[in-house]
Amino acid sequence: MAAARRSLAAKFVVVGGGIAGVTCAEQLATHFPSEEVLLITASPVIKAITNFKQVSKTLEEFDVEEQPSSVLEKHFPNIKVLESRVKQLKATEHCILTEDGNQYKYEKLCLCAGAKPKLISEGNPYVLGIRDTDSAQEFQKQLMKAKRITIVGNGGIALELVYEIEGCEVIWAIKDKAIGNAFFDAGAAEFLTTKLTSKKSEAKITCKRTRYTIEESEKEASDINNAANLGSALGPDWHEGLNLKGTKEFSHKVHIETICEIKKIYHQEEFKQLKKRSLTFPTDCQDESADKDTWPVYIELTNEKIYGCDFIVSATGVMPNVEPFLDGNNFMLDEDGGLKVDDHMRTSLPNIYAAGDICTASWQPSPVWQQMRLWTQARQMGNYAAKCMAADTVGDSIDMDFCFELFAHVTKFFNYKVVLLGKYNAQGLGLDHELMLRCTKGQEYVKVVMQNGRMMGAILIGETDLEETFENLILNQMNLSAYGEDLLDPNIDIEDYFD
Ligand SMILES: Cc1cc2nc3c(=O)[nH]c(=O)nc-3n(C[C@H](O)[C@H](O)[C@H](O)COP(=O)(O)OP(=O)(O)OC[C@H]3O[C@@H](n4cnc5c(N)ncnc54)[C@H](O)[C@@H]3O)c2cc1C
């Protein structure tokens, strides 16, 4: 092995310039103004949170900006950002080695290296995964030439893509019965699906976030898979800056294939040789028939249908990016591949903490909280990990942060405001729960999950104005049996009830 070119030591070292790592470094730098905090990251830009707004006790909103690391160093003079990929962690020696041949000693380390997209097929040039600005731009470039694409996956990324893409036929293959399985029940999915078949007329919500992207000349030409592995994940309104338009002049043209997965991908030549038959894009007025067009790539689904397309977007979730840290270290990993962390964000190895997408919360959670690999939780975990590192350094005790009391997430799907609270999909509640619904087509969808008269979760789609009241009802676990269906009666001002 080449000798280390530089050896630096710091009390605190953070790996990863995404939201978790940057928030952790900022918090440490504030706690210990006279200590130097080293932030080591593989990407040339870091992610910064701006316009942070605590909307209610647990709901928060913010913008995410990509910034050059110099901006962070200017705001926090005791943070030093080093751009290089960590290639090895020597936990027993309290030392990490980077690809540029340097080594860094730490007293306390926080690993925030995020997650990698799970690609349905590695190294296939027709399969794109979207993770960071580079891969999103590559996607946009390909889309401009495309007549038809296939999207595989049913999470947040797929949901946003199918709604945003215009002028290109989209075959959307999902393994569940309904869209957005991670976020919605079948009712909410149905409410949203109608939006896909209607014309997009609303004015786009203006995007406050400005993006800094490095100049083309500054970046090394990196292939898309490589970019996806290194960069940090995009921000909440990641598609806003991109023109997601294909070659045709129509708005949505989405065909959803449910309860299926990709069985096989054929390149054009292979497809021709095998003399397989693909189907035309299904429309309301026309049954699927043999497709006469030739396509660069073909997908065969587990329901035996075959479609041709220009390329495939793999949006099938992420895998914690633990690999660079495992060699020689006996970390406890969760089934999902994440580094297990306890209620102090500590991994199973001494003085090593983890936060954000890379970790799996392995403490006994509040009955109405669950981990989801989202922006909000990356920020909250990064922030709390730093507080724990600080408390452990000076020997203080620390209570679990209040943000882990209730799962709360606000986002936008299909241009609707979507608020998810607690066990919004009755996750883990078994059969012993009931649902209450209120729905006005095209306007709002409200669902609450009740158990033993207590509210355990809610989905609010549209401008319902119910989030604060429901947040309080879930947090205080008041017995609501007496209110029955009044709880969702639009003619009753529920806020007045519980003031
Ligand atoms: C396309 C897309 C859309 C999304 N949309 C939303 C959304 O609307 N709302 C939402 O809440 N969440 C969304 N997410 C999820 C969200 O982006 C992630 O949960 C969040 O970014 C995780 O933050 P993180 O800091 O843990 O990791 P990341 O942001 O992934 O940052 C990881 C950092 O580690 C660095 N790194 C990686 N490996 C190494 C190494 N070996 N050495 C040094 N540095 C390394 C990377 O360069 C990067 O800086 C989306 C994700 C994607 C991919």
PDBQT file of the ligand as one rigid body, heavy atoms in Angstrom, charges set to zero:
ROOT
HETATM    1  C1  LIG A 501     -33.894  11.290  -6.582  1.00  0.00    +0.000 C 
HETATM    2  C2  LIG A 501     -34.160  11.375  -5.105  1.00  0.00    +0.000 A 
HETATM    3  C3  LIG A 501     -35.232  12.119  -4.651  1.00  0.00    +0.000 A 
HETATM    4  C4  LIG A 501     -35.501  12.206  -3.292  1.00  0.00    +0.000 A 
HETATM    5  N1  LIG A 501     -36.560  12.956  -2.887  1.00  0.00    +0.000 NA
HETATM    6  C5  LIG A 501     -36.789  13.118  -1.571  1.00  0.00    +0.000 A 
HETATM    7  C6  LIG A 501     -37.843  13.945  -1.130  1.00  0.00    +0.000 A 
HETATM    8  O1  LIG A 501     -38.592  14.509  -1.921  1.00  0.00    +0.000 OA
HETATM    9  N2  LIG A 501     -38.020  14.104   0.198  1.00  0.00    +0.000 N 
HETATM   10  C7  LIG A 501     -37.217  13.493   1.107  1.00  0.00    +0.000 A 
HETATM   11  O2  LIG A 501     -37.414  13.698   2.301  1.00  0.00    +0.000 OA
HETATM   12  N3  LIG A 501     -36.215  12.680   0.726  1.00  0.00    +0.000 NA
HETATM   13  C8  LIG A 501     -35.979  12.478  -0.574  1.00  0.00    +0.000 A 
HETATM   14  N4  LIG A 501     -34.970  11.653  -0.987  1.00  0.00    +0.000 N 
HETATM   15  C9  LIG A 501     -34.155  10.968   0.063  1.00  0.00    +0.000 C 
HETATM   16  C10 LIG A 501     -33.099  11.921   0.633  1.00  0.00    +0.000 C 
HETATM   17  O3  LIG A 501     -32.444  12.527  -0.433  1.00  0.00    +0.000 OA
HETATM   18  C11 LIG A 501     -32.119  11.156   1.529  1.00  0.00    +0.000 C 
HETATM   19  O4  LIG A 501     -32.825  10.538   2.567  1.00  0.00    +0.000 OA
HETATM   20  C12 LIG A 501     -31.057  12.094   2.154  1.00  0.00    +0.000 C 
HETATM   21  O5  LIG A 501     -30.393  12.794   1.166  1.00  0.00    +0.000 OA
HETATM   22  C13 LIG A 501     -30.047  11.333   2.988  1.00  0.00    +0.000 C 
HETATM   23  O6  LIG A 501     -29.041  12.211   3.419  1.00  0.00    +0.000 OA
HETATM   24  P1  LIG A 501     -27.621  11.673   3.874  1.00  0.00    +0.000 P 
HETATM   25  O7  LIG A 501     -26.850  12.867   4.341  1.00  0.00    +0.000 OA
HETATM   26  O8  LIG A 501     -27.783  10.530   4.805  1.00  0.00    +0.000 OA
HETATM   27  O9  LIG A 501     -26.954  11.050   2.573  1.00  0.00    +0.000 OA
HETATM   28  P2  LIG A 501     -26.557  11.729   1.178  1.00  0.00    +0.000 P 
HETATM   29  O10 LIG A 501     -27.304  12.973   0.932  1.00  0.00    +0.000 OA
HETATM   30  O11 LIG A 501     -26.631  10.646   0.192  1.00  0.00    +0.000 OA
HETATM   31  O12 LIG A 501     -25.035  12.138   1.382  1.00  0.00    +0.000 OA
HETATM   32  C14 LIG A 501     -24.002  11.183   1.464  1.00  0.00    +0.000 C 
HETATM   33  C15 LIG A 501     -22.673  11.900   1.391  1.00  0.00    +0.000 C 
HETATM   34  O13 LIG A 501     -21.619  10.980   1.633  1.00  0.00    +0.000 OA
HETATM   35  C16 LIG A 501     -20.611  11.125   0.648  1.00  0.00    +0.000 C 
HETATM   36  N5  LIG A 501     -19.930   9.830   0.515  1.00  0.00    +0.000 N 
HETATM   37  C17 LIG A 501     -20.427   8.667   0.047  1.00  0.00    +0.000 A 
HETATM   38  N6  LIG A 501     -19.494   7.703   0.114  1.00  0.00    +0.000 NA
HETATM   39  C18 LIG A 501     -18.381   8.272   0.626  1.00  0.00    +0.000 A 
HETATM   40  C19 LIG A 501     -17.078   7.810   0.933  1.00  0.00    +0.000 A 
HETATM   41  N7  LIG A 501     -16.717   6.543   0.732  1.00  0.00    +0.000 N 
HETATM   42  N8  LIG A 501     -16.191   8.692   1.427  1.00  0.00    +0.000 NA
HETATM   43  C20 LIG A 501     -16.535   9.986   1.633  1.00  0.00    +0.000 A 
HETATM   44  N9  LIG A 501     -17.750  10.473   1.370  1.00  0.00    +0.000 NA
HETATM   45  C21 LIG A 501     -18.661   9.636   0.882  1.00  0.00    +0.000 A 
HETATM   46  C22 LIG A 501     -21.355  11.585  -0.600  1.00  0.00    +0.000 C 
HETATM   47  O14 LIG A 501     -20.498  12.238  -1.495  1.00  0.00    +0.000 OA
HETATM   48  C23 LIG A 501     -22.363  12.535   0.025  1.00  0.00    +0.000 C 
HETATM   49  O15 LIG A 501     -21.814  13.793   0.225  1.00  0.00    +0.000 OA
HETATM   50  C24 LIG A 501     -34.681  11.523  -2.348  1.00  0.00    +0.000 A 
HETATM   51  C25 LIG A 501     -33.616  10.755  -2.798  1.00  0.00    +0.000 A 
HETATM   52  C26 LIG A 501     -33.359  10.670  -4.165  1.00  0.00    +0.000 A 
HETATM   53  C27 LIG A 501     -32.233   9.831  -4.639  1.00  0.00    +0.000 C 
ENDROOT
TORSDOF 0
